[in-house]
Amino acid sequence: MKMSIPVMSRESKYCEGIRTAVTKFGHATNAMILAEVQREFPSVSATTIHRATTRLAARGELMPAPADLQGAMRYEMNKPEHDHFLCRSCGQLRDVDILGEITKILRTRLTSCEPSGRVVVSGICGLCH
């Protein structure tokens, strides 16, 4: 009888630093994460951070968030689905939950259509206004 050995997900020494950085920033690019992790591990490379964030996202520990103003991918910790507000001036990304209200409006205006997915609204935040 062949025994099955569970496969462990790879956990590098940088993963906890990545989780800490994403929690600190709320929404973080790999560049932001790299700068934060390099405080403890100065020799960590951008490639290593990219691979580790990709792995953490594949495992469901991190979630992709809307890109920053330059198009860089951002991550956030895995939490219940939500929508975002993106400031077109400073790039700040804020969590907001408006899908229920938006869905009602869309169903009224788009009869016989069933909207799905999360919403990203852009505008100018209070600090930039």
C-alpha positions as CSV (number, residue, x, y, z in Angstrom):
1,M,0.0,0.0,0.0
2,K,1.4,3.3,-1.1
3,M,1.3,6.1,1.5
4,S,0.5,9.6,0.5
5,I,2.7,12.3,2.0
6,P,1.1,15.7,2.1
7,V,2.9,18.3,0.1
8,M,3.8,21.4,2.1
9,S,3.4,24.8,0.5
10,R,6.8,26.5,0.2
11,E,7.2,29.1,2.9
12,S,10.3,31.3,2.4
13,K,11.8,33.3,5.3
14,Y,10.4,36.4,3.6
15,C,6.7,35.4,3.6
16,E,6.0,36.8,7.1
17,G,7.7,40.1,6.2
18,I,5.5,40.2,3.1
19,R,2.3,39.6,5.1
20,T,3.4,42.3,7.6
21,A,4.1,44.8,4.8
22,V,0.8,44.2,3.1
23,T,-1.0,44.6,6.4
24,K,0.9,47.8,7.2
25,F,0.1,49.4,3.8
26,G,-3.3,47.9,3.2
27,H,-2.7,47.8,-0.5
28,A,0.9,47.3,-1.6
29,T,2.9,46.9,-4.8
30,N,5.8,44.6,-5.0
31,A,8.1,47.6,-4.9
32,M,6.5,48.8,-1.6
33,I,6.8,45.3,-0.2
34,L,10.4,45.0,-1.3
35,A,11.4,48.2,0.5
36,E,9.7,47.1,3.7
37,V,11.2,43.5,3.6
38,Q,14.6,44.9,2.9
39,R,14.6,46.6,6.3
40,E,15.1,43.1,7.8
41,F,16.6,41.3,4.8
42,P,18.7,43.9,2.9
43,S,19.8,41.4,0.2
44,V,16.4,40.2,-0.8
45,S,15.8,40.8,-4.5
46,A,12.8,42.1,-6.4
47,T,12.5,38.7,-8.2
48,T,12.3,36.9,-4.8
49,I,9.5,39.2,-3.6
50,H,7.6,38.8,-6.9
51,R,7.8,35.0,-6.7
52,A,6.8,35.0,-3.0
53,T,3.8,37.3,-3.5
54,T,2.7,35.3,-6.5
55,R,2.9,32.1,-4.4
56,L,1.0,33.7,-1.5
57,A,-1.7,34.9,-3.9
58,A,-2.0,31.5,-5.5
59,R,-2.5,30.1,-2.0
60,G,-5.2,32.6,-1.3
61,E,-3.3,34.5,1.5
62,L,-3.0,37.6,-0.6
63,M,-5.6,39.0,-3.1
64,P,-4.9,41.2,-6.1
65,A,-6.1,44.7,-5.7
66,P,-6.6,47.4,-8.4
67,A,-3.3,48.6,-9.9
68,D,-1.6,51.8,-9.0
69,L,-1.5,54.9,-11.2
70,Q,1.5,53.6,-13.0
71,G,-0.1,50.2,-13.7
72,A,1.8,48.2,-11.0
73,M,-0.1,45.3,-9.5
74,R,-1.1,45.7,-5.9
75,Y,-1.9,43.1,-3.3
76,E,-4.0,43.2,-0.1
77,M,-4.6,40.6,2.5
78,N,-7.4,38.0,1.8
79,K,-10.6,39.4,3.3
80,P,-14.3,39.4,2.3
81,E,-14.9,40.7,-1.2
82,H,-15.2,44.5,-1.4
83,D,-15.0,47.4,-3.8
84,H,-12.4,50.2,-4.1
85,F,-12.1,53.9,-4.5
86,L,-9.0,55.0,-6.4
87,C,-7.8,58.6,-6.2
88,R,-6.7,59.7,-9.7
89,S,-4.4,62.3,-8.2
90,C,-2.4,60.6,-5.4
91,G,-3.2,56.9,-6.2
92,Q,-4.6,56.2,-2.8
93,L,-6.8,53.1,-2.8
94,R,-9.6,52.8,-0.2
95,D,-11.9,49.9,0.5
96,V,-15.6,50.5,0.2
97,D,-18.6,48.2,-0.1
98,I,-21.0,49.5,-2.7
99,L,-21.8,46.5,-4.9
100,G,-25.2,45.9,-3.4
101,E,-26.4,49.4,-4.2
102,I,-24.8,49.5,-7.6
103,T,-26.2,46.2,-8.5
104,K,-29.8,47.4,-7.8
105,I,-29.3,50.4,-10.1
106,L,-27.7,48.3,-12.9
107,R,-30.6,45.7,-12.7
108,T,-33.1,48.5,-13.1
109,R,-31.3,50.1,-16.1
110,L,-30.1,46.8,-17.7
111,T,-33.2,44.7,-17.7
112,S,-32.6,41.0,-18.3
113,C,-28.9,41.4,-17.4
114,E,-27.3,40.1,-14.2
115,P,-24.3,42.2,-13.2
116,S,-21.4,40.5,-11.3
117,G,-17.9,41.4,-10.2
118,R,-16.5,44.0,-7.9
119,V,-16.5,47.8,-8.5
120,V,-13.6,50.2,-8.7
121,V,-14.6,53.9,-8.6
122,S,-12.1,56.6,-9.4
123,G,-12.2,60.2,-8.5
124,I,-10.3,62.7,-6.3
125,C,-9.9,62.0,-2.6
126,G,-10.5,64.5,0.2
127,L,-6.8,65.1,0.7
128,C,-6.2,66.0,-3.0
129,H,-9.5,67.9,-3.5
